[in-house]
């Protein structure tokens, strides 16, 4: 009786270990397929079904200077299901806009204000979803240094505060204009 119990426990432990081996083998195969797709992202025929490959391709295109195609790839990732890749795509898209804006140097950045505004919007999107992202916060502050926002000052200059006009109760005070 004891011997059969020990054999059953051993068989159960062996089945559990075999199940873990199968699980990890399947997971390893999935990782290998993902890595192969990422590697193929540098080639023209890549596996677009793997989001990591699309992200790697967008990064490779951005580094190669093909900004328009990289922007399209990043926008597809932003609309995708994976939240982590969507956040990274927003951040990288903001960086891409900033790099394009600063291509001619910081002193020429005023000519690239639309790109800086797009970068600020992307950094704000990242911070809206993840307020503790210090990289996006730093990059947003750098973009604000290049293109500060003066909305409050403009609104204040447009409408001066209204002064109350009241009649004086002092004797001899003139109410009309001099």
PASEBA-1860 file (N, C-alpha, C; in nm, 3 decimals):
! residues 178
1> XXXXXXXX> 0.083/-0.118/0.000/0.000/0.000/0.000/0.088/0.125/0.000 ~ 0.186/0.126/0.089/0.273/0.242/0.094/0.353/0.255/-0.035 ~ 0.394/0.142/-0.087/0.474/0.143/-0.207/0.393/0.197/-0.326 ~ 0.268/0.158/-0.339/0.185/0.206/-0.450/0.153/0.355/-0.433 ~ 0.138/0.401/-0.309/0.114/0.542/-0.283/0.235/0.625/-0.326 ~ 0.353/0.580/-0.292/0.476/0.650/-0.329/0.490/0.653/-0.480 ~ 0.458/0.542/-0.547/0.465/0.537/-0.693/0.364/0.633/-0.756 ~ 0.247/0.641/-0.701/0.145/0.735/-0.753/0.188/0.879/-0.735
9> XXXXXXXX> 0.245/0.912/-0.622/0.293/1.048/-0.597/0.408/1.082/-0.692 ~ 0.496/0.984/-0.715/0.605/1.006/-0.808/0.552/1.028/-0.950 ~ 0.453/0.949/-0.990/0.394/0.964/-1.123/0.326/1.100/-1.136 ~ 0.257/1.143/-1.032/0.192/1.275/-1.033/0.296/1.386/-1.045 ~ 0.405/1.377/-0.971/0.512/1.477/-0.977/0.575/1.478/-1.117 ~ 0.592/1.358/-1.177/0.649/1.349/-1.311/0.555/1.412/-1.414 ~ 0.424/1.394/-1.399/0.327/1.455/-1.489/0.328/1.608/-1.477 ~ 0.337/1.656/-1.355/0.341/1.802/-1.334/0.467/1.859/-1.399
17> XXXXXXXX> 0.581/1.792/-1.379/0.706/1.839/-1.441/0.698/1.833/-1.593 ~ 0.637/1.726/-1.646/0.622/1.714/-1.791/0.533/1.826/-1.844 ~ 0.428/1.860/-1.772/0.339/1.970/-1.812/0.413/2.103/-1.813 ~ 0.495/2.126/-1.712/0.574/2.249/-1.707/0.674/2.255/-1.823 ~ 0.733/2.140/-1.856/0.827/2.136/-1.969/0.756/2.169/-2.099 ~ 0.637/2.115/-2.120/0.560/2.142/-2.242/0.521/2.291/-2.247 ~ 0.476/2.344/-2.134/0.438/2.485/-2.129/0.556/2.574/-2.165 ~ 0.671/2.550/-2.105/0.788/2.632/-2.132/0.841/2.612/-2.273
25> XXXXXXXX> 0.825/2.493/-2.328/0.868/2.468/-2.467/0.782/2.548/-2.564 ~ 0.652/2.552/-2.540/0.561/2.631/-2.624/0.593/2.779/-2.612 ~ 0.618/2.825/-2.488/0.652/2.965/-2.464/0.785/3.001/-2.532 ~ 0.882/2.912/-2.526/1.010/2.934/-2.592/0.994/2.941/-2.744 ~ 0.909/2.856/-2.799/0.883/2.860/-2.943/0.819/2.991/-2.983 ~ 0.727/3.040/-2.901/0.663/3.169/-2.929/0.766/3.282/-2.923 ~ 0.856/3.277/-2.829/0.961/3.379/-2.818/1.052/3.373/-2.940 ~ 1.086/3.252/-2.986/1.171/3.239/-3.103/1.102/3.295/-3.228
33> XXXXXXXX> 0.971/3.271/-3.240/0.897/3.326/-3.355/0.892/3.478/-3.348 ~ 0.873/3.533/-3.229/0.872/3.677/-3.212/1.007/3.737/-3.246 ~ 1.114/3.676/-3.199/1.249/3.725/-3.231/1.277/3.717/-3.381 ~ 1.231/3.611/-3.444/1.249/3.599/-3.590/1.170/3.708/-3.661 ~ 1.051/3.739/-3.612/0.971/3.846/-3.674/1.037/3.982/-3.655 ~ 1.096/4.005/-3.538/1.165/4.131/-3.513/1.287/4.142/-3.603 ~ 1.357/4.031/-3.620/1.473/4.031/-3.709/1.431/4.058/-3.853 ~ 1.317/4.003/-3.892/1.270/4.024/-4.029/1.215/4.164/-4.049
41> XXXXXXXX> 1.197/4.241/-3.941/1.144/4.376/-3.954/1.242/4.466/-4.028 ~ 1.366/4.430/-4.027/1.467/4.509/-4.098/1.469/4.476/-4.247 ~ 1.397/4.371/-4.284/1.389/4.329/-4.423/1.255/4.377/-4.477 ~ 1.243/4.389/-4.608/1.119/4.443/-4.665/0.999/4.352/-4.639 ~ 1.018/4.220/-4.638/0.907/4.128/-4.614/0.910/4.084/-4.467 ~ 0.840/4.158/-4.383/0.839/4.125/-4.241/0.703/4.071/-4.201 ~ 0.699/4.010/-4.083/0.576/3.951/-4.032/0.497/4.059/-3.959 ~ 0.396/4.115/-4.024/0.319/4.225/-3.966/0.219/4.179/-3.861
49> XXXXXXXX> 0.201/4.047/-3.848/0.105/3.999/-3.749/0.161/4.007/-3.608 ~ 0.293/4.018/-3.594/0.355/4.027/-3.461/0.377/4.176/-3.430 ~ 0.311/4.228/-3.325/0.322/4.370/-3.295/0.465/4.414/-3.263 ~ 0.543/4.326/-3.202/0.681/4.361/-3.171/0.761/4.384/-3.299 ~ 0.730/4.307/-3.403/0.798/4.324/-3.531/0.761/4.457/-3.595 ~ 0.635/4.495/-3.584/0.591/4.624/-3.637/0.661/4.739/-3.563 ~ 0.675/4.724/-3.432/0.743/4.825/-3.352/0.891/4.834/-3.391 ~ 0.956/4.719/-3.406/1.097/4.718/-3.445/1.115/4.778/-3.585
57> XXXXXXXX> 1.021/4.752/-3.672/1.030/4.808/-3.807/1.014/4.960/-3.803 ~ 0.921/5.008/-3.722/0.902/5.152/-3.710/1.028/5.219/-3.655 ~ 1.091/5.155/-3.557/1.215/5.210/-3.504/1.325/5.212/-3.609 ~ 1.336/5.103/-3.684/1.439/5.096/-3.789/1.414/5.201/-3.896 ~ 1.289/5.222/-3.933/1.257/5.325/-4.032/1.289/5.465/-3.980 ~ 1.260/5.488/-3.852/1.288/5.620/-3.794/1.438/5.646/-3.791 ~ 1.516/5.543/-3.757/1.662/5.560/-3.756/1.718/5.580/-3.896 ~ 1.653/5.520/-3.995/1.700/5.532/-4.133/1.659/5.665/-4.196
65> XXXXXXXX> 1.578/5.744/-4.127/1.538/5.874/-4.179/1.410/5.873/-4.260 ~ 1.338/5.763/-4.261/1.211/5.754/-4.334/1.097/5.785/-4.237 ~ 1.084/5.914/-4.206/0.991/5.956/-4.101/0.846/5.930/-4.135 ~ 0.806/5.953/-4.259/0.665/5.940/-4.296/0.616/5.797/-4.278 ~ 0.695/5.701/-4.321/0.656/5.560/-4.307/0.659/5.519/-4.161 ~ 0.757/5.569/-4.087/0.766/5.538/-3.944/0.646/5.593/-3.868 ~ 0.602/5.713/-3.906/0.484/5.773/-3.841/0.361/5.685/-3.863 ~ 0.345/5.635/-3.984/0.230/5.548/-4.014/0.236/5.421/-3.931
73> XXXXXXXX> 0.354/5.362/-3.919/0.370/5.239/-3.840/0.340/5.266/-3.693 ~ 0.391/5.378/-3.640/0.365/5.410/-3.500/0.217/5.435/-3.476 ~ 0.150/5.499/-3.570/0.006/5.525/-3.552/-0.074/5.395/-3.553 ~ -0.033/5.299/-3.635/-0.099/5.168/-3.632/-0.079/5.100/-3.497 ~ 0.038/5.115/-3.439/0.065/5.056/-3.308/-0.014/5.125/-3.198 ~ -0.031/5.256/-3.210/-0.107/5.331/-3.110/-0.253/5.285/-3.109 ~ -0.307/5.255/-3.226/-0.445/5.210/-3.236/-0.461/5.062/-3.202 ~ -0.351/4.992/-3.180/-0.355/4.848/-3.156/-0.405/4.811/-3.017
81> XXXXXXXX> -0.402/4.681/-2.990/-0.455/4.628/-2.865/-0.355/4.631/-2.750 ~ -0.228/4.626/-2.780/-0.125/4.617/-2.677/-0.097/4.753/-2.616 ~ -0.129/4.768/-2.488/-0.113/4.897/-2.419/0.034/4.934/-2.405 ~ 0.121/4.835/-2.377/0.261/4.866/-2.358/0.326/4.916/-2.487 ~ 0.294/4.851/-2.597/0.349/4.895/-2.725/0.286/5.028/-2.770 ~ 0.161/5.049/-2.734/0.094/5.175/-2.767/0.162/5.292/-2.695 ~ 0.193/5.274/-2.567/0.262/5.377/-2.491/0.401/5.405/-2.550 ~ 0.474/5.299/-2.579/0.609/5.314/-2.635/0.603/5.380/-2.773
89> XXXXXXXX> 0.500/5.348/-2.851/0.485/5.409/-2.983/0.453/5.558/-2.970 ~ 0.371/5.596/-2.873/0.342/5.739/-2.851/0.470/5.814/-2.816 ~ 0.546/5.757/-2.724/0.671/5.820/-2.680/0.769/5.832/-2.797 ~ 0.787/5.725/-2.871/0.879/5.727/-2.984/0.832/5.821/-3.094 ~ 0.702/5.830/-3.113/0.648/5.923/-3.213/0.675/6.068/-3.172 ~ 0.661/6.097/-3.044/0.697/6.230/-2.994/0.845/6.259/-3.016 ~ 0.930/6.160/-2.990/1.073/6.178/-3.013/1.103/6.199/-3.161 ~ 1.032/6.127/-3.247/1.052/6.141/-3.391/1.015/6.283/-3.437
97> XXXXXXXX> 0.903/6.333/-3.386/0.863/6.470/-3.421/0.968/6.571/-3.371 ~ 1.019/6.551/-3.249/1.119/6.642/-3.197/1.248/6.636/-3.278 ~ 1.291/6.516/-3.316/1.412/6.503/-3.397/1.395/6.574/-3.531 ~ 1.279/6.556/-3.592/1.253/6.624/-3.719/1.249/6.776/-3.702 ~ 1.196/6.822/-3.590/1.188/6.966/-3.566/1.327/7.025/-3.540 ~ 1.412/6.951/-3.474/1.545/7.001/-3.440/1.651/6.962/-3.542 ~ 1.610/6.918/-3.655/1.703/6.873/-3.758/1.801/6.983/-3.798 ~ 1.756/7.107/-3.803/1.841/7.218/-3.844/1.900/7.293/-3.726
105> XXXXXXXX> 1.881/7.244/-3.605/1.935/7.309/-3.487/1.827/7.375/-3.405 ~ 1.858/7.400/-3.279/1.759/7.457/-3.187/1.723/7.600/-3.223 ~ 1.817/7.676/-3.282/1.786/7.815/-3.316/1.689/7.825/-3.432 ~ 1.678/7.720/-3.513/1.584/7.718/-3.625/1.452/7.649/-3.587 ~ 1.435/7.615/-3.460/1.318/7.540/-3.416/1.188/7.617/-3.433 ~ 1.195/7.750/-3.434/1.072/7.828/-3.450/1.005/7.802/-3.584 ~ 1.081/7.756/-3.682/1.024/7.721/-3.812/0.951/7.588/-3.808 ~ 0.982/7.510/-3.707/0.924/7.376/-3.695/0.822/7.369/-3.582
113> XXXXXXXX> 0.754/7.477/-3.555/0.658/7.479/-3.444/0.548/7.374/-3.457 ~ 0.495/7.345/-3.576/0.392/7.241/-3.583/0.443/7.104/-3.537 ~ 0.567/7.071/-3.572/0.622/6.943/-3.528/0.644/6.941/-3.377 ~ 0.687/7.054/-3.321/0.705/7.060/-3.176/0.571/7.047/-3.105 ~ 0.468/7.109/-3.161/0.334/7.097/-3.102/0.285/6.952/-3.107 ~ 0.310/6.883/-3.218/0.273/6.741/-3.227/0.349/6.658/-3.124 ~ 0.477/6.689/-3.106/0.557/6.617/-3.007/0.503/6.641/-2.866 ~ 0.469/6.765/-2.836/0.413/6.795/-2.703/0.283/6.720/-2.681
121> XXXXXXXX> 0.201/6.710/-2.784/0.074/6.638/-2.771/0.099/6.489/-2.743 ~ 0.196/6.430/-2.813/0.227/6.288/-2.790/0.281/6.265/-2.650 ~ 0.367/6.355/-2.603/0.419/6.339/-2.467/0.307/6.354/-2.364 ~ 0.214/6.444/-2.392/0.100/6.459/-2.300/0.012/6.334/-2.301 ~ -0.004/6.271/-2.418/-0.079/6.146/-2.425/-0.014/6.038/-2.341 ~ 0.119/6.031/-2.348/0.191/5.931/-2.267/0.169/5.960/-2.120 ~ 0.180/6.087/-2.081/0.165/6.123/-1.940/0.021/6.108/-1.892 ~ -0.074/6.122/-1.981/-0.214/6.102/-1.943/-0.238/5.956/-1.904
129> XXXXXXXX> -0.174/5.865/-1.976/-0.191/5.723/-1.947/-0.097/5.674/-1.838 ~ 0.020/5.735/-1.825/0.120/5.693/-1.727/0.185/5.818/-1.668 ~ 0.125/5.878/-1.564/0.177/6.004/-1.511/0.318/5.995/-1.453 ~ 0.366/5.877/-1.421/0.498/5.863/-1.360/0.609/5.842/-1.462 ~ 0.582/5.861/-1.589/0.683/5.841/-1.692/0.773/5.965/-1.698 ~ 0.889/5.955/-1.635/0.978/6.070/-1.623/1.046/6.105/-1.754 ~ 1.067/6.009/-1.840/1.127/6.039/-1.970/1.035/6.129/-2.052 ~ 0.908/6.095/-2.055/0.812/6.177/-2.129/0.797/6.314/-2.064
137> XXXXXXXX> 0.801/6.318/-1.932/0.790/6.446/-1.861/0.909/6.536/-1.894 ~ 1.029/6.478/-1.896/1.149/6.555/-1.929/1.142/6.606/-2.074 ~ 1.105/6.518/-2.166/1.098/6.558/-2.306/0.990/6.665/-2.328 ~ 0.880/6.655/-2.255/0.776/6.758/-2.265/0.829/6.892/-2.215 ~ 0.906/6.890/-2.107/0.962/7.016/-2.057/1.061/7.076/-2.157 ~ 1.138/6.991/-2.225/1.230/7.040/-2.328/1.151/7.100/-2.446 ~ 1.043/7.036/-2.484/0.961/7.089/-2.593/0.895/7.220/-2.552 ~ 0.856/7.231/-2.426/0.795/7.356/-2.380/0.898/7.469/-2.374
145> XXXXXXXX> 1.024/7.436/-2.353/1.128/7.540/-2.358/1.145/7.593/-2.500 ~ 1.131/7.504/-2.598/1.146/7.546/-2.737/1.023/7.622/-2.787 ~ 0.906/7.580/-2.742/0.782/7.643/-2.788/0.689/7.661/-2.668 ~ 0.713/7.766/-2.588/0.628/7.787/-2.470/0.485/7.822/-2.509 ~ 0.397/7.799/-2.416/0.255/7.826/-2.440/0.215/7.948/-2.359 ~ 0.156/8.046/-2.426/0.121/8.172/-2.363/-0.028/8.198/-2.366 ~ -0.109/8.097/-2.356/-0.253/8.115/-2.368/-0.310/8.205/-2.259 ~ -0.263/8.191/-2.136/-0.319/8.270/-2.027/-0.286/8.418/-2.044
153> XXXXXXXX> -0.163/8.449/-2.086/-0.127/8.589/-2.105/-0.206/8.652/-2.219 ~ -0.232/8.577/-2.324/-0.310/8.630/-2.436/-0.452/8.661/-2.392 ~ -0.512/8.570/-2.313/-0.648/8.592/-2.267/-0.655/8.713/-2.175 ~ -0.554/8.733/-2.092/-0.554/8.847/-2.001/-0.539/8.978/-2.078 ~ -0.461/8.979/-2.183/-0.441/9.102/-2.261/-0.563/9.138/-2.342 ~ -0.641/9.042/-2.382/-0.758/9.070/-2.465/-0.866/9.144/-2.389 ~ -0.894/9.104/-2.267/-1.001/9.166/-2.191/-0.946/9.216/-2.057 ~ -0.929/9.347/-2.045/-0.885/9.399/-1.915/-0.998/9.384/-1.814
161> XXXXXXXX> -0.963/9.371/-1.689/-1.069/9.356/-1.588/-1.158/9.481/-1.583 ~ -1.286/9.461/-1.567/-1.382/9.571/-1.564/-1.378/9.636/-1.426 ~ -1.375/9.768/-1.427/-1.376/9.843/-1.302/-1.519/9.882/-1.269 ~ -1.546/9.877/-1.143/-1.679/9.917/-1.100/-1.687/10.069/-1.099 ~ -1.796/10.120/-1.148/-1.816/10.264/-1.145/-1.930/10.294/-1.047 ~ -1.896/10.376/-0.954/-1.999/10.416/-0.858/-1.996/10.568/-0.842 ~ -2.107/10.623/-0.805/-2.113/10.767/-0.786/-2.057/10.801/-0.649 ~ -1.994/10.911/-0.645/-1.932/10.953/-0.520/-2.036/11.021/-0.431
169> XXXXXXXX> -2.021/11.005/-0.303/-2.111/11.070/-0.208/-2.048/11.194/-0.148 ~ -1.930/11.228/-0.197/-1.863/11.348/-0.146/-1.928/11.473/-0.205 ~ -1.935/11.577/-0.126/-1.991/11.702/-0.175/-1.890/11.772/-0.265 ~ -1.934/11.821/-0.373/-1.848/11.893/-0.465/-1.773/11.803/-0.561 ~ -1.794/11.676/-0.554/-1.724/11.585/-0.646/-1.798/11.585/-0.779 ~ -1.722/11.589/-0.885/-1.782/11.595/-1.018/-1.801/11.452/-1.070 ~ -1.915/11.430/-1.127/-1.944/11.301/-1.183/-1.910/11.296/-1.330 ~ -1.924/11.409/-1.398/-1.896/11.411/-1.541/-1.746/11.423/-1.566
177> XX> -1.708/11.408/-1.691/-1.566/11.415/-1.728/-1.519/11.559/-1.726 ~ -1.391/11.583/-1.699/-1.342/11.721/-1.698/-1.334/11.781/-1.836
END
